Amino acid sequence: MRLPIATAAAIGAMLATAAAALPAEKNFSWRPIPLAKAPDPGQSVKDAPASAWRRIDPADLLVMDLKEGGRIVIELAPGFAPVHVANVRAFARAGWWNGSAIYRVQDNYVAQWGNGDAKIALPAGIVARPPAEYDRPLAGLEVRPLGFPDSYAPMVGHAQSWPIGYDRKSGRAWLTHCYASVGVGRDLDPDTGTGGELYAVIGHAPRHLDLNIALVGRVVEGMALLSARPRGTEALGFYKDPAQNIAIASIRLASDMPAAERPNYEELRSGSPAFANYVIGRANRGGDFFKRPAGGVDICNALVPVRKTPP
């Protein structure tokens, strides 16, 4: 059974200080912004102009329909794990997941689905042993630094509207395991998983998995259909009785669905002023409820806003 690995090698990086950051990153303050000057994050998203939003390519949307009803939609990240994402698209186009199931729901960790231990032949074109796409070159990414320290990476921020960790010294960047992140279940090294068994994070961000598993996307709709499930009682949250499995009717690419039926979404551009206001607001919430700003925010508490749009 392919699982997200439960332990991770120590990243070994000390917290970066402002003095150690590149000049473009020195401008970010780790001190609280006065409440009167902190923008409301929700209002920043609401007021974002049309130019601040980017349509998500239907070829990057994986649509999972459950037999009992309900839909889960996943945005894929080909810019970070191109071979694994290509496999995921091939699995979807072959109908390989149709009739499969969500068979593992581990409390405060992950929900996992696929064909499990069933001996089902891989579709044509699947790369059986993809490379370890756990990080990618930092070059080519326009990064908006978060501006606050992180326990798992020298620096964190957003690039292409994805939350990332990165290291200027090594020149590498990687997706972070946040709530709703979707990764590839795998066996022990050198296996990296084909993408046939996927999981979504349903609890506190398991950042120890960063750089140890290929992340291929994030859930943009239907998280409750994964996170609000009865927890499996077997080890690692597996369902003891197969009758407990949540049956999957189909998993398709939105681009393969009729235009009138496919879901459509936009995401806030991480390089836009509206996104910058949103992050500042997340770190320094004011208003009638918050009397004291935190003056900081975790990368997984500054997830990129996504909104559904008409066909």
Secondary structure, 3 states (H helix, E strand, C coil): CCECCCCCCCCCCCCCCHHHCCHHHCCCCCCCCCHHHCCCHHHHHHCCCHHHEEECCHHHEEEEEECCCCEEEEEECCCCCHHHHHHHHHHHHCCCCCCCEEEEECCCCEEEEECCCCCCCCCCCCCCCCCCCCCEECCCCCEEECCCCCCCCCEEEEECCEEEEEECCCCEEEECCCCCEEEECECCCCCCCCCCCEEEECCCCCHHHCCCCCEEEEEEECCHHHHCCCCCCCHHHECCCHHHCEEEEEEEEHHHCCCCCCCEEEEECCCCHHHHHHHHHHHCCCCCCCCCCCCCCCHHHCCCCEEEECC
